[in-house]
Amino acid sequence: MATAIYLEHYLDSIENLPCELQRNFTLMRDLDNRTEEKKGEIDQLAQEYIAKVKNLASEQRVEHLQKIQHAYSKCKEFSDDKVQLAMQTYEMVDKHIRRLDADLARFENELKEKLEVSGYESTEGRAVKKGESRGLKEKRASRGRAKKCSDEDSPKKKKIKNSPELSDTFLPMQPSDVLDMPVDPNEPTYCLCHQVSYGEMIGCDNPDCPIEWFHFACVDLASKPKGKWFCPRCTQDKKKK
C-alpha cells in the first residue's frame, strides 16, 4: 500500500475527531457550570438552615436537610457524568493514536521488504554483468577454444548461491500483527473482563467495590441508569447479607 493511501485512510478516520472532541469538551463545560450552580444553591440552603434552625420544627429541619442532600447528590451525578465523558474522550484519542502506530509499523515493514527485494535484484544484476564481461574476455583470449562449464560450477552461480545477501533476503518474513499489539503493562485494568478502559464505562456506587469501573457491554448496559448503580458482584454480596 502506497504512502498516499495510508495517509488518505488515516485522514479520513480522523475527519470527525475535532467535532467529537469539541462536543465532549462543551458537554464537560456545561456540567461544570451546572455543578457550580448547585454548589451555590447548597451554600444558600446551608446559610438559610443555620439562620433559621432554632425556629424550625423537627419536620422542617429534616425537609431542609433533605434539600441540601438532594443538591449534593446532583453535584455527584454531574461529576460522574464528567468523568465518563473524560474517559470517552481519552479512549477516542488513544484509539486513533494506536491506529497511527499500527499504520506506521505496517508501512515500515513494507519499506523493508521493498528495500530487500530491490537490493537482491541489484546484486543479481551486477553478478550477471560481471559474468558476461568475463565471458567476452575468455572468448577473445581463446580464439576458438571450446570450453565446457556446467552452470553448477560457474563462479557466477556459486557467488549467487553462497551470497549472504540472498540468504537473508529469502528468510521467511514474519511481520507482527500490529493491531494485536500488547497494551502498556503499567496501564490499570478494570471490569469483570480485566481489560483496560475503553468505550463507555460506569462506576459502582459501592465505595468498597474491588473493581470500581465496568464496561457497559460487560454488564449489559446500553446507557447510564438513573440513580445509584451496583455491579453484579456487589449486588450478590448485598443479597447474601
Wavefront OBJ file of the C-alpha trace (Angstrom):
o trace
v 0.000 0.000 0.000
v 1.456 3.358 -1.011
v 2.229 6.170 1.413
v -0.549 8.336 -0.020
v -3.140 5.615 0.613
v -2.054 5.223 4.244
v -2.245 8.980 4.727
v -5.601 9.273 2.966
v -7.184 6.496 5.058
v -5.847 7.949 8.301
v -7.072 11.467 7.469
v -10.500 10.025 6.655
v -10.606 8.283 10.018
v -9.870 11.473 11.984
v -12.097 13.737 9.884
v -14.825 13.835 12.551
v -12.453 13.742 15.537
v -12.289 17.552 16.087
v -16.096 17.819 16.122
v -16.416 14.891 18.554
v -13.780 16.367 20.858
v -15.431 19.784 20.710
v -18.775 18.200 21.597
v -17.332 16.363 24.609
v -15.499 19.452 25.858
v -18.678 21.523 25.516
v -20.637 18.931 27.498
v -17.973 18.862 30.202
v -18.015 22.656 30.422
v -21.803 22.571 30.726
v -21.548 20.010 33.540
v -19.035 22.252 35.291
v -21.428 25.201 35.092
v -24.332 23.129 36.403
v -22.172 21.843 39.255
v -21.175 25.400 40.200
v -24.835 26.420 40.223
v -25.678 23.515 42.526
v -22.797 24.408 44.831
v -24.165 27.966 45.079
v -27.597 26.520 45.837
v -26.104 24.304 48.568
v -24.341 27.289 50.159
v -27.577 29.287 50.146
v -29.586 26.408 51.649
v -26.932 25.878 54.323
v -26.955 29.557 55.285
v -30.751 29.568 55.484
v -30.724 26.446 57.623
v -28.138 27.875 60.033
v -30.074 31.149 60.334
v -33.473 29.511 60.939
v -32.590 26.234 62.623
v -33.628 27.466 66.094
v -37.084 28.411 64.897
v -37.713 25.344 62.723
v -39.730 22.354 63.789
v -38.149 18.908 63.565
v -40.046 18.063 60.370
v -38.960 21.344 58.755
v -35.349 20.655 59.702
v -35.495 17.208 58.102
v -37.082 18.654 54.969
v -34.410 21.362 54.733
v -31.596 18.853 55.193
v -33.106 16.618 52.526
v -32.984 19.539 50.063
v -29.293 20.008 50.811
v -28.664 16.268 50.429
v -30.533 16.206 47.121
v -28.400 19.093 45.820
v -25.237 17.215 46.854
v -26.476 14.103 45.022
v -26.986 16.184 41.880
v -23.422 17.513 42.147
v -22.091 13.959 42.408
v -24.160 12.883 39.416
v -22.774 15.761 37.332
v -19.241 14.834 38.431
v -19.748 11.174 37.456
v -21.033 12.234 34.035
v -17.980 14.428 33.556
v -15.650 11.537 34.467
v -17.432 9.336 31.921
v -17.010 11.992 29.231
v -13.340 12.437 30.090
v -12.739 8.671 29.793
v -14.596 8.547 26.459
v -12.508 11.454 25.164
v -9.273 9.776 26.233
v -10.272 6.481 24.611
v -11.325 8.297 21.431
v -7.913 9.940 21.020
v -5.999 6.849 22.151
v -7.793 4.732 19.539
v -6.532 6.991 16.734
v -3.021 7.002 18.194
v -2.993 3.185 18.225
v -4.193 3.118 14.626
v -1.449 5.568 13.609
v 1.167 3.378 15.322
v -0.219 0.331 13.509
v -0.167 2.062 10.103
v 3.386 3.293 10.685
v 4.530 -0.213 11.629
v 2.893 -1.696 8.506
v 4.400 0.981 6.285
v 7.844 0.465 7.788
v 7.571 -3.281 7.196
v 6.581 -2.745 3.551
v 9.540 -0.404 3.045
v 11.913 -3.040 4.445
v 10.505 -5.696 2.122
v 10.844 -3.403 -0.921
v 14.425 -2.481 0.015
v 15.377 -6.135 0.445
v 13.829 -7.100 -2.897
v 15.474 -4.198 -4.727
v 18.816 -4.999 -3.045
v 18.560 -8.621 -4.231
v 17.769 -7.558 -7.801
v 20.670 -5.111 -7.984
v 23.112 -7.737 -6.588
v 21.930 -10.328 -9.116
v 22.225 -7.812 -11.970
v 25.809 -6.949 -11.043
v 26.744 -10.642 -10.891
v 25.240 -11.301 -14.342
v 27.025 -8.323 -15.947
v 30.337 -9.363 -14.383
v 29.925 -12.900 -15.728
v 29.125 -11.606 -19.235
v 32.193 -9.352 -19.358
v 34.384 -12.229 -18.149
v 32.943 -14.492 -20.874
v 33.790 -11.942 -23.577
v 37.392 -11.732 -22.343
v 37.715 -15.546 -22.380
v 36.355 -15.703 -25.940
v 38.848 -13.119 -27.142
v 41.733 -14.944 -25.444
v 40.862 -18.455 -26.558
v 40.030 -17.590 -30.218
v 38.248 -20.830 -30.864
v 38.986 -22.965 -27.859
v 35.845 -24.694 -26.708
v 35.290 -24.702 -23.056
v 32.500 -26.596 -21.345
v 31.483 -25.446 -17.949
v 28.406 -26.553 -16.075
v 26.118 -23.978 -14.599
v 26.610 -25.509 -11.167
v 30.393 -24.918 -11.198
v 30.386 -21.455 -12.743
v 31.716 -18.700 -10.454
v 28.650 -16.632 -11.207
v 26.302 -19.333 -9.938
v 28.452 -20.077 -6.879
v 28.554 -16.430 -5.972
v 24.820 -16.095 -6.213
v 24.212 -19.359 -4.393
v 26.504 -18.586 -1.463
v 25.736 -14.863 -1.225
v 24.780 -13.912 2.335
v 22.616 -11.121 0.962
v 20.404 -13.616 -0.846
v 20.148 -15.968 2.096
v 18.946 -13.065 4.221
v 16.522 -11.994 1.523
v 14.836 -15.376 1.273
v 14.421 -15.819 5.031
v 10.714 -16.079 5.790
v 9.346 -12.709 6.894
v 7.032 -12.792 9.860
v 5.520 -9.298 10.188
v 3.809 -8.936 13.540
v 0.159 -8.162 13.601
v 0.359 -4.638 14.927
v -3.373 -4.497 15.509
v -2.867 -7.030 18.299
v -0.003 -5.121 19.888
v 0.015 -5.633 23.677
v -1.180 -2.759 25.804
v 1.059 -0.950 28.247
v 1.679 -3.388 31.144
v 1.552 -0.451 33.544
v -1.942 0.579 32.416
v -4.543 -0.408 35.035
v -7.277 -2.921 34.207
v -10.930 -2.782 35.162
v -14.253 -4.587 34.865
v -15.119 -8.280 35.078
v -13.118 -8.875 31.893
v -9.896 -7.487 33.441
v -9.214 -5.276 30.421
v -8.036 -1.658 30.145
v -10.504 1.202 29.977
v -12.245 1.739 26.635
v -15.602 2.978 25.390
v -18.336 3.862 27.861
v -17.811 2.765 31.461
v -19.814 3.021 34.672
v -18.612 3.162 38.261
v -20.061 1.016 41.038
v -21.608 3.100 43.843
v -20.276 0.690 46.462
v -17.242 2.507 47.951
v -15.703 -0.876 48.881
v -16.098 -2.380 45.398
v -12.783 -4.087 44.477
v -13.235 -3.417 40.757
v -14.931 0.042 40.731
v -15.295 0.560 36.939
v -17.113 -1.592 34.375
v -17.613 -1.541 30.588
v -21.220 -1.041 29.531
v -21.206 -4.160 27.355
v -19.803 -6.382 30.114
v -22.667 -5.533 32.491
v -25.422 -5.462 29.824
v -25.937 -1.685 29.839
v -26.812 0.451 26.826
v -26.974 3.775 28.694
v -26.249 5.100 32.162
v -29.025 4.138 34.608
v -30.643 6.754 36.810
v -29.773 6.829 40.473
v -27.261 4.576 42.148
v -25.878 1.534 40.344
v -24.179 -1.508 41.844
v -22.145 -4.077 39.930
v -23.296 -7.729 39.757
v -20.717 -8.823 42.330
v -21.710 -6.181 44.894
v -25.409 -6.896 44.227
v -24.871 -10.585 45.023
v -22.933 -9.720 48.183
v -25.808 -7.495 49.337
v -28.331 -10.284 48.768
v -26.201 -12.716 50.803
v -26.130 -10.262 53.695
l 1 2 3 4 5 6 7 8 9 10 11 12 13 14 15 16 17 18 19 20 21 22 23 24 25 26 27 28 29 30 31 32 33 34 35 36 37 38 39 40 41 42 43 44 45 46 47 48 49 50 51 52 53 54 55 56 57 58 59 60 61 62 63 64 65 66 67 68 69 70 71 72 73 74 75 76 77 78 79 80 81 82 83 84 85 86 87 88 89 90 91 92 93 94 95 96 97 98 99 100 101 102 103 104 105 106 107 108 109 110 111 112 113 114 115 116 117 118 119 120 121 122 123 124 125 126 127 128 129 130 131 132 133 134 135 136 137 138 139 140 141 142 143 144 145 146 147 148 149 150 151 152 153 154 155 156 157 158 159 160 161 162 163 164 165 166 167 168 169 170 171 172 173 174 175 176 177 178 179 180 181 182 183 184 185 186 187 188 189 190 191 192 193 194 195 196 197 198 199 200 201 202 203 204 205 206 207 208 209 210 211 212 213 214 215 216 217 218 219 220 221 222 223 224 225 226 227 228 229 230 231 232 233 234 235 236 237 238 239 240 241
